[in-house]
Amino acid sequence: MDRILRTTFILIVLLVSGIPAYSQQADGIAAIVDGQVITFSQVRRQVESTEKLLRETYSGQELVDKVKEARLSALRALIERQLIIQDFKKQGFFIPDSLIEDRLKDTIQRSFEGDRTAFIRTLQAQGLTVEGYKKELKDNLIVTAMRQKNVSSAVIVSPFKIEQYYQDNIRQFLQDEQVQVSNIYMKKSLFRETRTNAQGKSEEYDPSQAAMEEILSKIETGSKFSELARSYSEGTNRDQGGDMGWLTEQTLRAELAKVAFKLKPGQTSSLITTDDGYYIIRVENRKRSKVTPLSEIRDEIEKTLLQEERLHLQQNWLDGLKTRYFIKMF
């Protein structure tokens, strides 16, 4: 008995501490919900994919903390799931076996083209049995049915609440000023060349810069910006005549934004030099900052409030179950 208790204690420490080095075969009690046991292996299966992603992103103590958080979250979710199932049974509800069999047949037909052998092999590869799968399927149906019964889908949000939410979160609906910008871009040349300047002296210059200055002169003498962009630009949007679309100050490259938001629609910049090349930009149009009217986002706000209300009702329901049934986390 002492050895069993000692083994269970070690497993509990591993679960809570987030140490990822426990044996895959080891198992023990993570929680008891009204006499039903939740094991470490259940928690492990629940967080397996999440832990894989965490290990790809974090390391050291941060990884340990993230894994611990994920496992505790999974354990709480399993406890709530078991509470729902227990309440379903205590209230005398049942799901006909025929419904489970119909769902099983449908899964085999849709996912395995009716091949039951292939279905069984897939389950075995995942360490599952047909009976275990049917139990999981039944439990899922129970949880879905109980949520629908206890968390009303007919929640109504009043117009007043929608308007109040809009006023309380008005900054959330502020649209930043935007400009519709076109550009012509050339990369800096790999090698500089030499030429004689107006004073008869030899100087180095960048051929790309000289080409862009020539393009700028053509724009100033009436050449169409979009046609020059299609002919000379090395930017990804050259086929669109250099059109970059509508951009805010935050989404436009800083060196360009500094210039663009000072230009009026129809104005073209002088040559802008950056670390990687040269730009000429033209502001085609402008949208001043404004608050999105309530009429345009009423449906979006209503969906948000409906979701919040359903989550509130669900939490109240689960909290009620927790007071009615015995729960022990180890």
Number of C-alpha atoms within 10 A of each C-alpha: 6 7 8 10 11 11 14 18 15 13 21 19 12 16 22 17 16 20 15 14 7 13 8 9 6 11 17 20 17 23 21 17 20 15 12 14 16 19 16 22 15 17 21 17 11 18 17 13 10 14 19 11 10 17 15 9 10 14 12 8 11 12 19 19 16 18 25 20 15 20 23 19 15 18 24 15 14 19 23 18 17 20 22 23 18 18 17 18 11 9 8 7 10 10 13 8 11 9 12 16 14 10 15 17 14 14 15 17 14 11 11 14 12 14 13 15 11 14 17 16 13 14 15 12 9 9 9 13 15 13 9 12 14 16 13 12 15 21 18 14 16 22 18 12 15 16 16 12 10 14 19 13 13 8 13 11 15 11 11 9 13 21 15 12 15 18 13 10 11 14 11 11 15 13 14 15 16 21 26 18 25 24 25 29 24 19 16 17 14 9 10 12 11 11 11 10 10 7 6 8 8 11 11 12 14 14 16 19 20 11 14 21 16 12 21 21 13 14 16 12 9 8 13 12 22 20 15 19 24 17 12 15 24 16 18 12 18 22 15 14 20 26 21 18 14 18 18 17 16 11 10 17 11 11 12 19 19 12 16 24 17 11 19 14 16 11 14 22 17 14 17 16 15 12 7 11 14 19 24 25 25 26 23 18 16 18 14 9 12 11 12 14 12 16 7 9 13 15 12 12 18 19 13 14 19 17 14 12 18 17 13 13 16 17 13 14 15 17 12 11 16 16 9 11 13 13 16 12 13 15
